[in-house]
Amino acid sequence: MAQVIDNAKGFKVIEMSLPESVKAFGGIGVCDSCNRAAYTAYFIAVLNEAFCPYCYEEWQKYATRYEEDAEIEQHNFEVAKNMLRIR
């Protein structure tokens, strides 16, 4: 079941399965970074993209959170939660 997960840097992230990703967002469930199948996907609200576990871990290493992105991050997060029916 899709769920909001904790992120050490404070980003808003949703973990979901490939079938959940396809049902909510359409497409064929590929990573927005490497274009491989994302059997587990991590929706990163600030980027408005979903990454496979490997790309998500790599992105986390270098990502920097900027407060000026908070408004668009929150908007993308709420839209994704609604699409995935997360309360």
MDAnalysis code that builds the backbone (N, CA, C; Angstrom):
import MDAnalysis as mda
import numpy as np

u = mda.Universe.empty(261, n_residues=87, atom_resindex=np.repeat(np.arange(87), 3), trajectory=True)
u.add_TopologyAttr("name", ["N", "CA", "C"] * 87)
u.add_TopologyAttr("resid", np.arange(1, 88))
u.add_TopologyAttr("resname", ["MET", "ALA", "GLN", "VAL", "ILE", "ASP", "ASN", "ALA", "LYS", "GLY", "PHE", "LYS", "VAL", "ILE", "GLU", "MET", "SER", "LEU", "PRO", "GLU", "SER", "VAL", "LYS", "ALA", "PHE", "GLY", "GLY", "ILE", "GLY", "VAL", "CYS", "ASP", "SER", "CYS", "ASN", "ARG", "ALA", "ALA", "TYR", "THR", "ALA", "TYR", "PHE", "ILE", "ALA", "VAL", "LEU", "ASN", "GLU", "ALA", "PHE", "CYS", "PRO", "TYR", "CYS", "TYR", "GLU", "GLU", "TRP", "GLN", "LYS", "TYR", "ALA", "THR", "ARG", "TYR", "GLU", "GLU", "ASP", "ALA", "GLU", "ILE", "GLU", "GLN", "HIS", "ASN", "PHE", "GLU", "VAL", "ALA", "LYS", "ASN", "MET", "LEU", "ARG", "ILE", "ARG"])
u.atoms.positions = np.array([
    [0.832, -1.174, 0.000],
    [0.000, 0.000, 0.000],
    [0.885, 1.249, 0.000],
    [0.558, 2.214, -0.843],
    [1.328, 3.455, -0.924],
    [1.338, 4.133, 0.440],
    [2.510, 4.683, 0.790],
    [2.633, 5.325, 2.092],
    [3.655, 6.457, 2.051],
    [3.420, 7.443, 2.887],
    [4.368, 8.534, 3.079],
    [5.514, 7.978, 3.908],
    [6.741, 8.275, 3.492],
    [7.892, 7.781, 4.245],
    [8.715, 8.951, 4.765],
    [9.460, 8.681, 5.825],
    [10.357, 9.679, 6.395],
    [11.573, 9.834, 5.496],
    [12.051, 11.059, 5.421],
    [13.244, 11.360, 4.657],
    [14.149, 12.184, 5.560],
    [15.394, 11.763, 5.706],
    [16.326, 12.403, 6.637],
    [16.552, 13.884, 6.352],
    [16.346, 14.306, 5.101],
    [16.581, 15.702, 4.747],
    [15.302, 16.529, 4.733],
    [14.179, 15.904, 5.099],
    [12.925, 16.632, 5.211],
    [12.096, 16.723, 3.943],
    [12.469, 16.003, 2.900],
    [11.680, 16.003, 1.669],
    [10.395, 15.203, 1.871],
    [9.362, 15.554, 1.136],
    [8.095, 14.823, 1.163],
    [8.170, 13.736, 0.092],
    [8.084, 12.468, 0.533],
    [8.277, 11.323, -0.348],
    [7.186, 10.295, -0.095],
    [6.705, 9.680, -1.176],
    [5.705, 8.616, -1.088],
    [6.281, 7.369, -1.744],
    [6.248, 6.260, -1.007],
    [6.681, 4.968, -1.538],
    [5.454, 4.235, -2.068],
    [5.588, 3.639, -3.256],
    [4.455, 2.926, -3.850],
    [4.956, 1.766, -4.701],
    [4.054, 0.818, -4.945],
    [4.373, -0.306, -5.813],
    [4.164, 0.096, -7.269],
    [4.681, -0.708, -8.175],
    [4.499, -0.440, -9.597],
    [3.025, -0.415, -9.987],
    [2.199, -1.385, -9.564],
    [0.779, -1.317, -9.921],
    [0.083, -0.055, -9.387],
    [0.448, 0.379, -8.178],
    [-0.138, 1.604, -7.626],
    [0.275, 2.818, -8.454],
    [1.524, 2.856, -8.848],
    [2.041, 3.954, -9.660],
    [1.317, 4.042, -10.994],
    [1.174, 2.914, -11.652],
    [0.511, 2.876, -12.963],
    [-0.956, 3.272, -12.834],
    [-1.628, 2.745, -11.822],
    [-3.053, 3.055, -11.629],
    [-3.272, 4.539, -11.340],
    [-2.438, 5.118, -10.498],
    [-2.627, 6.517, -10.098],
    [-2.152, 7.510, -11.152],
    [-0.998, 7.234, -11.757],
    [-0.371, 8.219, -12.630],
    [-0.378, 7.841, -14.105],
    [-0.759, 6.589, -14.418],
    [-0.715, 6.156, -15.809],
    [0.706, 5.759, -16.187],
    [0.955, 5.650, -17.466],
    [2.287, 5.268, -17.919],
    [2.548, 3.796, -17.715],
    [3.834, 3.446, -17.708],
    [4.203, 2.031, -17.595],
    [5.080, 1.738, -16.381],
    [5.229, 2.688, -15.478],
    [5.930, 2.443, -14.219],
    [7.439, 2.384, -14.336],
    [8.021, 3.350, -15.031],
    [9.477, 3.393, -15.124],
    [10.029, 4.536, -14.283],
    [11.267, 4.384, -13.865],
    [11.975, 5.394, -13.080],
    [12.184, 6.638, -13.944],
    [11.895, 7.796, -13.384],
    [12.089, 9.050, -14.116],
    [13.559, 9.428, -14.235],
    [14.439, 8.690, -13.581],
    [15.870, 8.976, -13.673],
    [16.580, 8.026, -14.639],
    [16.432, 6.718, -14.425],
    [17.180, 5.744, -15.237],
    [16.329, 5.048, -16.305],
    [15.028, 5.252, -16.277],
    [14.094, 4.665, -17.248],
    [13.971, 3.142, -17.175],
    [14.356, 2.567, -16.051],
    [14.147, 1.127, -15.842],
    [12.844, 0.936, -15.077],
    [12.333, -0.289, -15.086],
    [11.104, -0.589, -14.352],
    [11.293, -0.256, -12.874],
    [10.313, 0.426, -12.316],
    [10.355, 0.796, -10.893],
    [9.317, -0.048, -10.167],
    [9.697, -1.273, -9.774],
    [8.771, -2.180, -9.098],
    [8.352, -1.607, -7.746],
    [9.254, -0.856, -7.138],
    [8.940, 0.007, -6.011],
    [9.373, 1.387, -6.455],
    [8.499, 2.377, -6.299],
    [8.818, 3.732, -6.735],
    [8.729, 4.687, -5.560],
    [9.552, 5.708, -5.615],
    [9.570, 6.758, -4.607],
    [9.214, 8.062, -5.294],
    [8.001, 8.565, -5.016],
    [7.581, 9.842, -5.583],
    [8.193, 10.946, -4.741],
    [9.005, 11.790, -5.368],
    [9.687, 12.894, -4.703],
    [8.937, 14.159, -5.085],
    [8.162, 14.677, -4.149],
    [7.231, 15.768, -4.453],
    [7.925, 17.019, -4.977],
    [9.065, 17.371, -4.428],
    [9.740, 18.588, -4.861],
    [10.179, 18.494, -6.321],
    [10.457, 17.292, -6.800],
    [10.834, 17.084, -8.201],
    [9.631, 16.758, -9.079],
    [8.536, 16.315, -8.444],
    [7.357, 15.827, -9.153],
    [7.739, 14.656, -10.065],
    [8.586, 13.772, -9.527],
    [9.085, 12.607, -10.248],
    [9.115, 11.406, -9.322],
    [9.130, 10.215, -9.939],
    [9.222, 8.966, -9.178],
    [10.484, 8.217, -9.602],
    [11.256, 7.769, -8.607],
    [12.522, 7.090, -8.857],
    [12.458, 5.652, -8.346],
    [13.254, 4.782, -8.953],
    [13.441, 3.422, -8.452],
    [14.270, 3.513, -7.164],
    [14.358, 2.430, -6.394],
    [15.118, 2.486, -5.134],
    [16.569, 2.930, -5.305],
    [17.237, 2.434, -6.339],
    [18.645, 2.804, -6.541],
    [18.788, 4.300, -6.806],
    [18.019, 4.824, -7.740],
    [18.113, 6.247, -8.085],
    [17.671, 7.130, -6.924],
    [16.677, 6.674, -6.169],
    [16.242, 7.434, -4.989],
    [17.377, 7.543, -3.984],
    [18.068, 6.456, -3.704],
    [19.182, 6.472, -2.748],
    [20.312, 7.368, -3.250],
    [20.615, 7.292, -4.532],
    [21.663, 8.142, -5.098],
    [21.271, 9.617, -5.024],
    [20.024, 9.926, -5.340],
    [19.546, 11.307, -5.286],
    [19.634, 11.851, -3.860],
    [19.257, 11.032, -2.881],
    [19.272, 11.465, -1.477],
    [20.657, 11.899, -1.014],
    [21.687, 11.253, -1.536],
    [23.057, 11.559, -1.108],
    [23.428, 13.017, -1.381],
    [22.918, 13.550, -2.491],
    [23.358, 14.871, -2.927],
    [22.265, 15.941, -2.883],
    [21.052, 15.548, -2.606],
    [19.932, 16.495, -2.624],
    [20.061, 17.517, -1.503],
    [19.680, 18.740, -1.825],
    [19.652, 19.818, -0.850],
    [18.246, 20.386, -0.827],
    [17.705, 20.533, 0.340],
    [16.343, 21.073, 0.483],
    [16.420, 22.586, 0.605],
    [15.632, 23.264, -0.236],
    [15.567, 24.724, -0.219],
    [14.170, 25.145, 0.201],
    [14.108, 26.008, 1.188],
    [12.815, 26.447, 1.727],
    [11.947, 27.104, 0.661],
    [12.550, 27.774, -0.301],
    [11.761, 28.435, -1.341],
    [11.013, 27.449, -2.243],
    [11.337, 26.157, -2.159],
    [10.628, 25.129, -2.923],
    [9.449, 24.531, -2.151],
    [9.276, 24.923, -0.896],
    [8.291, 24.292, -0.013],
    [6.863, 24.375, -0.543],
    [6.481, 25.489, -1.121],
    [5.101, 25.657, -1.586],
    [4.779, 24.706, -2.743],
    [5.648, 24.619, -3.729],
    [5.388, 23.725, -4.868],
    [5.520, 22.259, -4.425],
    [6.450, 21.987, -3.512],
    [6.589, 20.632, -2.984],
    [5.291, 20.201, -2.299],
    [4.727, 21.070, -1.468],
    [3.481, 20.744, -0.768],
    [2.339, 20.519, -1.757],
    [2.255, 21.372, -2.770],
    [1.209, 21.219, -3.790],
    [1.332, 19.859, -4.491],
    [2.533, 19.528, -4.969],
    [2.747, 18.249, -5.661],
    [2.445, 17.069, -4.741],
    [2.813, 17.197, -3.478],
    [2.590, 16.153, -2.481],
    [1.094, 15.904, -2.286],
    [0.325, 16.977, -2.146],
    [-1.123, 16.838, -1.949],
    [-1.792, 16.232, -3.174],
    [-1.388, 16.644, -4.352],
    [-1.949, 16.078, -5.587],
    [-1.659, 14.575, -5.647],
    [-0.414, 14.188, -5.383],
    [-0.045, 12.767, -5.422],
    [-0.800, 11.969, -4.368],
    [-0.908, 12.501, -3.156],
    [-1.654, 11.800, -2.103],
    [-3.099, 11.570, -2.537],
    [-3.718, 12.566, -3.139],
    [-5.098, 12.410, -3.620],
    [-5.193, 11.345, -4.703],
    [-4.249, 11.356, -5.628],
    [-4.260, 10.380, -6.719],
    [-4.072, 8.962, -6.201],
    [-3.270, 8.828, -5.147],
    [-2.997, 7.515, -4.549],
    [-3.968, 7.174, -3.422],
    [-4.879, 8.095, -3.107],
    [-5.877, 7.917, -2.060],
    [-5.246, 7.685, -0.689],
    [-4.214, 8.466, -0.417],
    [-3.566, 8.429, 0.886],
    [-4.182, 9.532, 1.739],
    [-4.537, 9.221, 2.949],
    [-5.132, 10.221, 3.856],
    [-4.066, 10.867, 4.692],
])
